[in-house]
């Protein structure tokens, strides 16, 4: 049986959560990410489940167009809904909120 130090387990969870979040933001599925990485979707799923190798993590970051560091950064503590005029928008990160605000302010001008 493999024992993971709690800090290592948190890093693996963070990797998985961030990769899935970035895929969602970019509107791509994990199987599309796997194809961009040149790996089998099952291999990507296993890597996200734990024990991803450094070269695999680098492939993930490169395929997503983000830095390796960014897939380990803690998730934003910002999420929710915002109503602007008659429209209600959902956001799951500061980046999404900023995008909504920029888009809605240019629409009202």
N, CA, C and O atoms as a Tinker XYZ file with bonds, in Angstrom:
   436  protein
     1  N      0.845000   -1.186000    0.000000    73     2
     2  CA     0.000000    0.000000    0.000000    64     1     3
     3  C      0.886000    1.243000    0.000000    63     2     4     5
     4  O      1.889000    1.308000    0.711000    81     3
     5  N      0.499000    2.223000   -0.808000    73     3     6
     6  CA     1.263000    3.462000   -0.929000    64     5     7
     7  C      0.689000    4.498000    0.018000    63     6     8     9
     8  O     -0.515000    4.753000    0.013000    81     7
     9  N      1.549000    5.097000    0.831000    73     7    10
    10  CA     1.122000    6.165000    1.733000    64     9    11
    11  C      1.598000    7.490000    1.178000    63    10    12    13
    12  O      2.781000    7.656000    0.882000    81    11
    13  N      0.689000    8.425000    1.036000    73    11    14
    14  CA     1.035000    9.759000    0.568000    64    13    15
    15  C      0.990000   10.731000    1.728000    63    14    16    17
    16  O      0.033000   10.755000    2.502000    81    15
    17  N      2.009000   11.511000    1.833000    73    15    18
    18  CA     2.033000   12.571000    2.828000    64    17    19
    19  C      0.869000   13.512000    2.527000    63    18    20    21
    20  O      0.603000   13.782000    1.356000    81    19
    21  N      0.159000   14.026000    3.549000    73    19    22
    22  CA    -0.989000   14.907000    3.296000    64    21    23
    23  C     -0.678000   16.064000    2.354000    63    22    24    25
    24  O     -1.524000   16.440000    1.541000    81    23
    25  N      0.518000   16.633000    2.449000    73    23    26
    26  CA     0.870000   17.752000    1.576000    64    25    27
    27  C      0.958000   17.288000    0.122000    63    26    28    29
    28  O      0.528000   18.001000   -0.784000    81    27
    29  N      1.517000   16.092000   -0.102000    73    27    30
    30  CA     1.615000   15.555000   -1.459000    64    29    31
    31  C      0.224000   15.273000   -2.006000    63    30    32    33
    32  O     -0.052000   15.558000   -3.171000    81    31
    33  N     -0.646000   14.722000   -1.189000    73    31    34
    34  CA    -2.013000   14.426000   -1.624000    64    33    35
    35  C     -2.727000   15.718000   -2.011000    63    34    36    37
    36  O     -3.455000   15.745000   -3.003000    81    35
    37  N     -2.529000   16.789000   -1.243000    73    35    38
    38  CA    -3.141000   18.074000   -1.566000    64    37    39
    39  C     -2.634000   18.604000   -2.891000    63    38    40    41
    40  O     -3.403000   19.186000   -3.656000    81    39
    41  N     -1.341000   18.415000   -3.182000    73    39    42
    42  CA    -0.783000   18.874000   -4.458000    64    41    43
    43  C     -1.412000   18.113000   -5.612000    63    42    44    45
    44  O     -1.698000   18.697000   -6.657000    81    43
    45  N     -1.630000   16.816000   -5.434000    73    43    46
    46  CA    -2.249000   16.016000   -6.486000    64    45    47
    47  C     -3.692000   16.456000   -6.708000    63    46    48    49
    48  O     -4.150000   16.550000   -7.847000    81    47
    49  N     -4.405000   16.723000   -5.618000    73    47    50
    50  CA    -5.776000   17.216000   -5.756000    64    49    51
    51  C     -5.785000   18.556000   -6.466000    63    50    52    53
    52  O     -6.634000   18.805000   -7.322000    81    51
    53  N     -4.848000   19.415000   -6.115000    73    51    54
    54  CA    -4.759000   20.741000   -6.721000    64    53    55
    55  C     -4.468000   20.619000   -8.216000    63    54    56    57
    56  O     -5.071000   21.323000   -9.026000    81    55
    57  N     -3.553000   19.731000   -8.580000    73    55    58
    58  CA    -3.248000   19.492000   -9.989000    64    57    59
    59  C     -4.519000   19.081000  -10.732000    63    58    60    61
    60  O     -4.854000   19.663000  -11.763000    81    59
    61  N     -5.210000   18.097000  -10.218000    73    59    62
    62  CA    -6.421000   17.599000  -10.863000    64    61    63
    63  C     -7.491000   18.680000  -10.965000    63    62    64    65
    64  O     -8.089000   18.865000  -12.024000    81    63
    65  N     -7.731000   19.391000   -9.872000    73    63    66
    66  CA    -8.749000   20.440000   -9.870000    64    65    67
    67  C     -8.409000   21.550000  -10.857000    63    66    68    69
    68  O     -9.275000   22.008000  -11.603000    81    67
    69  N     -7.159000   21.979000  -10.863000    73    67    70
    70  CA    -6.764000   23.069000  -11.754000    64    69    71
    71  C     -6.805000   22.663000  -13.221000    63    70    72    73
    72  O     -7.264000   23.434000  -14.064000    81    71
    73  N     -6.336000   21.469000  -13.533000    73    71    74
    74  CA    -6.373000   21.011000  -14.929000    64    73    75
    75  C     -7.822000   20.912000  -15.393000    63    74    76    77
    76  O     -8.151000   21.351000  -16.496000    81    75
    77  N     -8.685000   20.342000  -14.565000    73    75    78
    78  CA   -10.105000   20.242000  -14.940000    64    77    79
    79  C    -10.750000   21.623000  -15.077000    63    78    80    81
    80  O    -11.555000   21.848000  -15.981000    81    79
    81  N    -10.399000   22.539000  -14.187000    73    79    82
    82  CA   -10.954000   23.899000  -14.244000    64    81    83
    83  C    -10.498000   24.617000  -15.510000    63    82    84    85
    84  O    -11.298000   25.261000  -16.189000    81    83
    85  N     -9.203000   24.502000  -15.824000    73    83    86
    86  CA    -8.671000   25.158000  -17.014000    64    85    87
    87  C     -9.308000   24.568000  -18.272000    63    86    88    89
    88  O     -9.629000   25.298000  -19.210000    81    87
    89  N     -9.487000   23.258000  -18.289000    73    87    90
    90  CA   -10.171000   22.629000  -19.426000    64    89    91
    91  C    -11.582000   23.191000  -19.570000    63    90    92    93
    92  O    -12.024000   23.499000  -20.676000    81    91
    93  N    -12.274000   23.319000  -18.462000    73    91    94
    94  CA   -13.634000   23.864000  -18.492000    64    93    95
    95  C    -13.628000   25.297000  -19.016000    63    94    96    97
    96  O    -14.465000   25.662000  -19.841000    81    95
    97  N    -12.688000   26.106000  -18.541000    73    95    98
    98  CA   -12.586000   27.499000  -18.995000    64    97    99
    99  C    -12.296000   27.567000  -20.485000    63    98   100   101
   100  O    -12.797000   28.453000  -21.178000    81    99
   101  N    -11.488000   26.635000  -20.982000    73    99   102
   102  CA   -11.121000   26.630000  -22.398000    64   101   103
   103  C    -12.114000   25.833000  -23.244000    63   102   104   105
   104  O    -11.961000   25.710000  -24.459000    81   103
   105  N    -13.130000   25.295000  -22.575000    73   103   106
   106  CA   -14.176000   24.513000  -23.248000    64   105   107
   107  C    -13.608000   23.321000  -24.032000    63   106   108   109
   108  O    -13.993000   23.059000  -25.172000    81   107
   109  N    -12.677000   22.607000  -23.379000    73   107   110
   110  CA   -12.159000   21.378000  -23.975000    64   109   111
   111  C    -12.364000   20.235000  -22.984000    63   110   112   113
   112  O    -12.342000   20.432000  -21.769000    81   111
   113  N    -12.560000   19.055000  -23.524000    73   111   114
   114  CA   -12.736000   17.865000  -22.696000    64   113   115
   115  C    -11.377000   17.239000  -22.408000    63   114   116   117
   116  O    -10.394000   17.503000  -23.100000    81   115
   117  N    -11.346000   16.407000  -21.377000    73   115   118
   118  CA   -10.085000   15.752000  -21.022000    64   117   119
   119  C     -9.554000   14.900000  -22.171000    63   118   120   121
   120  O     -8.340000   14.817000  -22.360000    81   119
   121  N    -10.437000   14.268000  -22.939000    73   119   122
   122  CA    -9.953000   13.450000  -24.065000    64   121   123
   123  C     -9.290000   14.325000  -25.126000    63   122   124   125
   124  O     -8.375000   13.871000  -25.812000    81   123
   125  N     -9.743000   15.587000  -25.272000    73   123   126
   126  CA    -9.100000   16.512000  -26.203000    64   125   127
   127  C     -7.728000   16.927000  -25.674000    63   126   128   129
   128  O     -6.764000   17.042000  -26.431000    81   127
   129  N     -7.660000   17.151000  -24.353000    73   127   130
   130  CA    -6.374000   17.480000  -23.742000    64   129   131
   131  C     -5.399000   16.327000  -23.933000    63   130   132   133
   132  O     -4.235000   16.543000  -24.273000    81   131
   133  N     -5.867000   15.108000  -23.718000    73   131   134
   134  CA    -5.013000   13.927000  -23.895000    64   133   135
   135  C     -4.490000   13.859000  -25.326000    63   134   136   137
   136  O     -3.317000   13.555000  -25.544000    81   135
   137  N     -5.347000   14.138000  -26.295000    73   135   138
   138  CA    -4.918000   14.112000  -27.700000    64   137   139
   139  C     -3.850000   15.178000  -27.952000    63   138   140   141
   140  O     -2.870000   14.917000  -28.651000    81   139
   141  N     -4.030000   16.373000  -27.391000    73   139   142
   142  CA    -3.026000   17.433000  -27.547000    64   141   143
   143  C     -1.697000   17.033000  -26.921000    63   142   144   145
   144  O     -0.628000   17.404000  -27.406000    81   143
   145  N     -1.784000   16.265000  -25.827000    73   143   146
   146  CA    -0.575000   15.812000  -25.130000    64   145   147
   147  C      0.070000   14.621000  -25.818000    63   146   148   149
   148  O      1.238000   14.317000  -25.577000    81   147
   149  N     -0.697000   13.939000  -26.685000    73   147   150
   150  CA    -0.193000   12.735000  -27.338000    64   149   151
   151  C     -0.218000   11.522000  -26.434000    63   150   152   153
   152  O      0.622000   10.631000  -26.553000    81   151
   153  N     -1.204000   11.489000  -25.509000    73   151   154
   154  CA    -1.337000   10.341000  -24.603000    64   153   155
   155  C     -2.759000    9.795000  -24.664000    63   154   156   157
   156  O     -3.679000   10.462000  -25.136000    81   155
   157  N     -2.915000    8.588000  -24.184000    73   155   158
   158  CA    -4.225000    7.961000  -24.096000    64   157   159
   159  C     -5.051000    8.652000  -23.014000    63   158   160   161
   160  O     -4.507000    8.992000  -21.964000    81   159
   161  N     -6.354000    8.872000  -23.238000    73   159   162
   162  CA    -7.185000    9.505000  -22.205000    64   161   163
   163  C     -7.130000    8.790000  -20.851000    63   162   164   165
   164  O     -7.194000    9.439000  -19.807000    81   163
   165  N     -7.012000    7.469000  -20.864000    73   163   166
   166  CA    -6.929000    6.720000  -19.610000    64   165   167
   167  C     -5.633000    7.064000  -18.860000    63   166   168   169
   168  O     -5.618000    7.121000  -17.630000    81   167
   169  N     -4.556000    7.291000  -19.606000    73   167   170
   170  CA    -3.281000    7.661000  -18.979000    64   169   171
   171  C     -3.392000    9.043000  -18.332000    63   170   172   173
   172  O     -2.847000    9.269000  -17.251000    81   171
   173  N     -4.095000    9.964000  -18.989000    73   171   174
   174  CA    -4.306000   11.292000  -18.413000    64   173   175
   175  C     -5.134000   11.189000  -17.138000    63   174   176   177
   176  O     -4.820000   11.833000  -16.137000    81   175
   177  N     -6.177000   10.387000  -17.171000    73   175   178
   178  CA    -7.033000   10.201000  -15.993000    64   177   179
   179  C     -6.222000    9.633000  -14.830000    63   178   180   181
   180  O     -6.377000   10.073000  -13.690000    81   179
   181  N     -5.355000    8.654000  -15.117000    73   179   182
   182  CA    -4.504000    8.077000  -14.066000    64   181   183
   183  C     -3.550000    9.126000  -13.506000    63   182   184   185
   184  O     -3.340000    9.194000  -12.296000    81   183
   185  N     -2.975000    9.941000  -14.385000    73   183   186
   186  CA    -2.038000   10.977000  -13.937000    64   185   187
   187  C     -2.743000   11.991000  -13.053000    63   186   188   189
   188  O     -2.179000   12.451000  -12.060000    81   187
   189  N     -3.971000   12.341000  -13.408000    73   187   190
   190  CA    -4.725000   13.291000  -12.590000    64   189   191
   191  C     -5.160000   12.674000  -11.269000    63   190   192   193
   192  O     -5.431000   13.382000  -10.299000    81   191
   193  N     -5.224000   11.347000  -11.243000    73   191   194
   194  CA    -5.610000   10.639000  -10.024000    64   193   195
   195  C     -4.479000   10.542000   -9.021000    63   194   196   197
   196  O     -4.707000   10.240000   -7.850000    81   195
   197  N     -3.265000   10.795000   -9.470000    73   195   198
   198  CA    -2.128000   10.745000   -8.554000    64   197   199
   199  C     -0.867000   10.248000   -9.212000    63   198   200   201
   200  O     -0.914000    9.527000  -10.209000    81   199
   201  N      0.262000   10.636000   -8.650000    73   199   202
   202  CA     1.584000   10.192000   -9.092000    64   201   203
   203  C      1.935000   10.573000  -10.524000    63   202   204   205
   204  O      2.589000    9.798000  -11.222000    81   203
   205  N      1.516000   11.746000  -10.970000    73   203   206
   206  CA     1.882000   12.210000  -12.315000    64   205   207
   207  C      3.373000   12.515000  -12.356000    63   206   208   209
   208  O      3.918000   13.106000  -11.423000    81   207
   209  N      4.029000   12.114000  -13.432000    73   207   210
   210  CA     5.444000   12.400000  -13.604000    64   209   211
   211  C      5.620000   13.847000  -14.043000    63   210   212   213
   212  O      4.702000   14.460000  -14.588000    81   211
   213  N      6.798000   14.376000  -13.802000    73   211   214
   214  CA     7.080000   15.764000  -14.148000    64   213   215
   215  C      6.889000   16.019000  -15.645000    63   214   216   217
   216  O      6.311000   17.037000  -16.026000    81   215
   217  N      7.366000   15.111000  -16.493000    73   215   218
   218  CA     7.208000   15.322000  -17.933000    64   217   219
   219  C      5.736000   15.308000  -18.342000    63   218   220   221
   220  O      5.344000   16.021000  -19.266000    81   219
   221  N      4.921000   14.504000  -17.661000    73   219   222
   222  CA     3.487000   14.478000  -17.943000    64   221   223
   223  C      2.831000   15.784000  -17.524000    63   222   224   225
   224  O      1.983000   16.314000  -18.242000    81   223
   225  N      3.221000   16.307000  -16.361000    73   223   226
   226  CA     2.670000   17.583000  -15.902000    64   225   227
   227  C      3.072000   18.709000  -16.851000    63   226   228   229
   228  O      2.275000   19.609000  -17.114000    81   227
   229  N      4.296000   18.665000  -17.364000    73   227   230
   230  CA     4.739000   19.684000  -18.316000    64   229   231
   231  C      3.932000   19.592000  -19.610000    63   230   232   233
   232  O      3.574000   20.616000  -20.191000    81   231
   233  N      3.644000   18.369000  -20.062000    73   231   234
   234  CA     2.821000   18.189000  -21.266000    64   233   235
   235  C      1.421000   18.764000  -21.041000    63   234   236   237
   236  O      0.850000   19.386000  -21.937000    81   235
   237  N      0.872000   18.556000  -19.841000    73   235   238
   238  CA    -0.451000   19.108000  -19.524000    64   237   239
   239  C     -0.426000   20.627000  -19.657000    63   238   240   241
   240  O     -1.269000   21.221000  -20.328000    81   239
   241  N      0.555000   21.240000  -19.007000    73   239   242
   242  CA     0.661000   22.700000  -19.014000    64   241   243
   243  C      0.843000   23.222000  -20.437000    63   242   244   245
   244  O      0.187000   24.185000  -20.835000    81   243
   245  N      1.721000   22.598000  -21.193000    73   243   246
   246  CA     1.992000   23.035000  -22.565000    64   245   247
   247  C      0.733000   22.909000  -23.428000    63   246   248   249
   248  O      0.394000   23.825000  -24.177000    81   247
   249  N      0.049000   21.778000  -23.320000    73   247   250
   250  CA    -1.167000   21.556000  -24.113000    64   249   251
   251  C     -2.264000   22.550000  -23.747000    63   250   252   253
   252  O     -3.082000   22.914000  -24.592000    81   251
   253  N     -2.283000   22.987000  -22.494000    73   251   254
   254  CA    -3.287000   23.956000  -22.050000    64   253   255
   255  C     -2.850000   25.394000  -22.310000    63   254   256   257
   256  O     -3.651000   26.321000  -22.191000    81   255
   257  N     -1.585000   25.577000  -22.664000    73   255   258
   258  CA    -1.076000   26.919000  -22.923000    64   257   259
   259  C     -0.869000   27.737000  -21.662000    63   258   260   261
   260  O     -1.007000   28.960000  -21.670000    81   259
   261  N     -0.534000   27.044000  -20.573000    73   259   262
   262  CA    -0.308000   27.716000  -19.295000    64   261   263
   263  C      1.055000   27.284000  -18.746000    63   262   264   265
   264  O      1.662000   26.340000  -19.251000    81   263
   265  N      1.524000   27.974000  -17.723000    73   263   266
   266  CA     2.799000   27.602000  -17.107000    64   265   267
   267  C      2.609000   26.395000  -16.193000    63   266   268   269
   268  O      1.510000   26.134000  -15.704000    81   267
   269  N      3.684000   25.677000  -15.976000    73   267   270
   270  CA     3.644000   24.545000  -15.050000    64   269   271
   271  C      3.249000   25.032000  -13.658000    63   270   272   273
   272  O      2.495000   24.366000  -12.948000    81   271
   273  N      3.761000   26.186000  -13.281000    73   271   274
   274  CA     3.430000   26.762000  -11.971000    64   273   275
   275  C      1.931000   26.983000  -11.812000    63   274   276   277
   276  O      1.373000   26.755000  -10.739000    81   275
   277  N      1.284000   27.426000  -12.881000    73   275   278
   278  CA    -0.139000   27.775000  -12.778000    64   277   279
   279  C     -1.037000   26.574000  -12.504000    63   278   280   281
   280  O     -2.133000   26.737000  -11.968000    81   279
   281  N     -0.593000   25.374000  -12.862000    73   279   282
   282  CA    -1.452000   24.221000  -12.581000    64   281   283
   283  C     -1.305000   23.745000  -11.135000    63   282   284   285
   284  O     -1.988000   22.813000  -10.710000    81   283
   285  N     -0.412000   24.388000  -10.384000    73   283   286
   286  CA    -0.272000   24.074000   -8.960000    64   285   287
   287  C     -0.665000   25.222000   -8.050000    63   286   288   289
   288  O     -0.577000   25.101000   -6.828000    81   287
   289  N     -1.096000   26.328000   -8.625000    73   287   290
   290  CA    -1.505000   27.460000   -7.798000    64   289   291
   291  C     -2.845000   27.158000   -7.153000    63   290   292   293
   292  O     -3.722000   26.563000   -7.780000    81   291
   293  N     -3.005000   27.567000   -5.902000    73   291   294
   294  CA    -4.294000   27.341000   -5.238000    64   293   295
   295  C     -5.420000   27.992000   -6.033000    63   294   296   297
   296  O     -5.257000   29.051000   -6.640000    81   295
   297  N     -6.544000   27.332000   -6.006000    73   295   298
   298  CA    -7.697000   27.847000   -6.731000    64   297   299
   299  C     -8.182000   29.144000   -6.112000    63   298   300   301
   300  O     -8.002000   29.396000   -4.920000    81   299
   301  N     -8.794000   29.952000   -6.943000    73   299   302
   302  CA    -9.371000   31.203000   -6.463000    64   301   303
   303  C    -10.416000   30.918000   -5.400000    63   302   304   305
   304  O    -11.099000   29.894000   -5.420000    81   303
   305  N    -10.517000   31.850000   -4.480000    73   303   306
   306  CA   -11.555000   31.731000   -3.474000    64   305   307
   307  C    -12.781000   32.551000   -3.877000    63   306   308   309
   308  O    -13.603000   32.928000   -3.043000    81   307
   309  N    -12.877000   32.816000   -5.183000    73   307   310
   310  CA   -13.960000   33.631000   -5.690000    64   309   311
   311  C    -14.818000   32.787000   -6.616000    63   310   312   313
   312  O    -14.331000   32.237000   -7.604000    81   311
   313  N    -16.073000   32.693000   -6.295000    73   311   314
   314  CA   -17.026000   32.038000   -7.186000    64   313   315
   315  C    -18.414000   32.531000   -6.825000    63   314   316   317
   316  O    -18.661000   32.945000   -5.693000    81   315
   317  N    -19.300000   32.484000   -7.771000    73   315   318
   318  CA   -20.661000   32.901000   -7.486000    64   317   319
   319  C    -21.404000   33.347000   -8.723000    63   318   320   321
   320  O    -21.091000   32.937000   -9.841000    81   319
   321  N    -22.390000   34.192000   -8.505000    73   319   322
   322  CA   -23.238000   34.714000   -9.567000    64   321   323
   323  C    -23.229000   36.233000   -9.476000    63   322   324   325
   324  O    -23.082000   36.803000   -8.395000    81   323
   325  N    -23.385000   36.872000  -10.614000    73   323   326
   326  CA   -23.490000   38.326000  -10.639000    64   325   327
   327  C    -24.580000   38.687000  -11.647000    63   326   328   329
   328  O    -24.669000   38.105000  -12.728000    81   327
   329  N    -25.392000   39.646000  -11.272000    73   327   330
   330  CA   -26.431000   40.124000  -12.174000    64   329   331
   331  C    -26.001000   41.475000  -12.698000    63   330   332   333
   332  O    -25.699000   42.387000  -11.929000    81   331
   333  N    -25.975000   41.594000  -14.005000    73   331   334
   334  CA   -25.666000   42.860000  -14.652000    64   333   335
   335  C    -26.825000   43.139000  -15.598000    63   334   336   337
   336  O    -27.024000   42.444000  -16.595000    81   335
   337  N    -27.583000   44.175000  -15.256000    73   335   338
   338  CA   -28.790000   44.455000  -16.035000    64   337   339
   339  C    -29.761000   43.300000  -15.877000    63   338   340   341
   340  O    -30.122000   42.925000  -14.762000    81   339
   341  N    -30.173000   42.748000  -16.988000    73   339   342
   342  CA   -31.136000   41.633000  -16.958000    64   341   343
   343  C    -30.458000   40.278000  -17.026000    63   342   344   345
   344  O    -31.133000   39.249000  -16.981000    81   343
   345  N    -29.142000   40.255000  -17.132000    73   343   346
   346  CA   -28.412000   38.999000  -17.296000    64   345   347
   347  C    -27.771000   38.554000  -15.986000    63   346   348   349
   348  O    -27.258000   39.371000  -15.222000    81   347
   349  N    -27.810000   37.235000  -15.739000    73   347   350
   350  CA   -27.156000   36.644000  -14.577000    64   349   351
   351  C    -26.019000   35.768000  -15.104000    63   350   352   353
   352  O    -26.218000   34.930000  -15.984000    81   351
   353  N    -24.828000   35.979000  -14.552000    73   351   354
   354  CA   -23.644000   35.240000  -14.965000    64   353   355
   355  C    -23.092000   34.453000  -13.790000    63   354   356   357
   356  O    -23.122000   34.916000  -12.650000    81   355
   357  N    -22.587000   33.256000  -14.077000    73   355   358
   358  CA   -21.917000   32.454000  -13.057000    64   357   359
   359  C    -20.411000   32.530000  -13.314000    63   358   360   361
   360  O    -19.973000   32.505000  -14.465000    81   359
   361  N    -19.617000   32.622000  -12.237000    73   359   362
   362  CA   -18.165000   32.629000  -12.378000    64   361   363
   363  C    -17.558000   31.742000  -11.306000    63   362   364   365
   364  O    -18.091000   31.620000  -10.203000    81   363
   365  N    -16.422000   31.119000  -11.652000    73   363   366
   366  CA   -15.733000   30.197000  -10.758000    64   365   367
   367  C    -14.301000   30.607000  -10.473000    63   366   368   369
   368  O    -13.550000   29.868000   -9.837000    81   367
   369  N    -13.925000   31.787000  -10.946000    73   367   370
   370  CA   -12.574000   32.281000  -10.700000    64   369   371
   371  C    -12.548000   33.787000  -10.904000    63   370   372   373
   372  O    -13.459000   34.370000  -11.492000    81   371
   373  N    -11.496000   34.393000  -10.412000    73   371   374
   374  CA   -11.334000   35.837000  -10.624000    64   373   375
   375  C    -11.231000   36.144000  -12.109000    63   374   376   377
   376  O    -11.763000   37.148000  -12.582000    81   375
   377  N    -10.547000   35.279000  -12.838000    73   375   378
   378  CA   -10.375000   35.470000  -14.279000    64   377   379
   379  C    -11.732000   35.490000  -14.984000    63   378   380   381
   380  O    -11.984000   36.343000  -15.835000    81   379
   381  N    -12.608000   34.537000  -14.621000    73   379   382
   382  CA   -13.938000   34.503000  -15.230000    64   381   383
   383  C    -14.741000   35.753000  -14.870000    63   382   384   385
   384  O    -15.435000   36.310000  -15.721000    81   383
   385  N    -14.650000   36.193000  -13.615000    73   383   386
   386  CA   -15.362000   37.400000  -13.189000    64   385   387
   387  C    -14.861000   38.616000  -13.963000    63   386   388   389
   388  O    -15.659000   39.423000  -14.440000    81   387
   389  N    -13.542000   38.746000  -14.088000    73   387   390
   390  CA   -12.979000   39.871000  -14.822000    64   389   391
   391  C    -13.437000   39.859000  -16.276000    63   390   392   393
   392  O    -13.744000   40.906000  -16.846000    81   391
   393  N    -13.480000   38.670000  -16.871000    73   391   394
   394  CA   -13.918000   38.543000  -18.264000    64   393   395
   395  C    -15.379000   38.985000  -18.406000    63   394   396   397
   396  O    -15.732000   39.687000  -19.354000    81   395
   397  N    -16.217000   38.573000  -17.463000    73   395   398
   398  CA   -17.628000   38.979000  -17.481000    64   397   399
   399  C    -17.740000   40.488000  -17.373000    63   398   400   401
   400  O    -18.489000   41.116000  -18.121000    81   399
   401  N    -16.997000   41.070000  -16.444000    73   399   402
   402  CA   -17.071000   42.511000  -16.227000    64   401   403
   403  C    -16.588000   43.289000  -17.447000    63   402   404   405
   404  O    -17.196000   44.292000  -17.822000    81   403
   405  N    -15.513000   42.842000  -18.061000    73   403   406
   406  CA   -14.987000   43.519000  -19.256000    64   405   407
   407  C    -15.987000   43.408000  -20.400000    63   406   408   409
   408  O    -16.283000   44.392000  -21.077000    81   407
   409  N    -16.509000   42.189000  -20.611000    73   407   410
   410  CA   -17.462000   41.967000  -21.702000    64   409   411
   411  C    -18.733000   42.772000  -21.496000    63   410   412   413
   412  O    -19.240000   43.384000  -22.436000    81   411
   413  N    -19.256000   42.778000  -20.267000    73   411   414
   414  CA   -20.512000   43.490000  -20.020000    64   413   415
   415  C    -20.328000   44.989000  -20.081000    63   414   416   417
   416  O    -21.244000   45.702000  -20.490000    81   415
   417  N    -19.160000   45.492000  -19.683000    73   415   418
   418  CA   -18.948000   46.944000  -19.739000    64   417   419
   419  C    -18.799000   47.401000  -21.190000    63   418   420   421
   420  O    -19.198000   48.515000  -21.527000    81   419
   421  N    -18.229000   46.555000  -22.054000    73   419   422
   422  CA   -18.115000   46.949000  -23.461000    64   421   423
   423  C    -19.471000   46.838000  -24.158000    63   422   424   425
   424  O    -19.718000   47.544000  -25.135000    81   423
   425  N    -20.356000   45.956000  -23.667000    73   423   426
   426  CA   -21.697000   45.823000  -24.239000    64   425   427
   427  C    -22.585000   47.009000  -23.890000    63   426   428   429
   428  O    -23.480000   47.368000  -24.656000    81   427
   429  N    -22.337000   47.617000  -22.732000    73   427   430
   430  CA   -23.196000   48.723000  -22.295000    64   429   431
   431  C    -22.730000   50.064000  -22.821000    63   430   432   433
   432  O    -23.407000   51.075000  -22.633000    81   431
   433  N    -21.582000   50.085000  -23.479000    73   431   434
   434  CA   -21.068000   51.359000  -24.014000    64   433   435
   435  C    -21.620000   51.648000  -25.366000    63   434   436
   436  O    -21.294000   52.675000  -25.960000    81   435
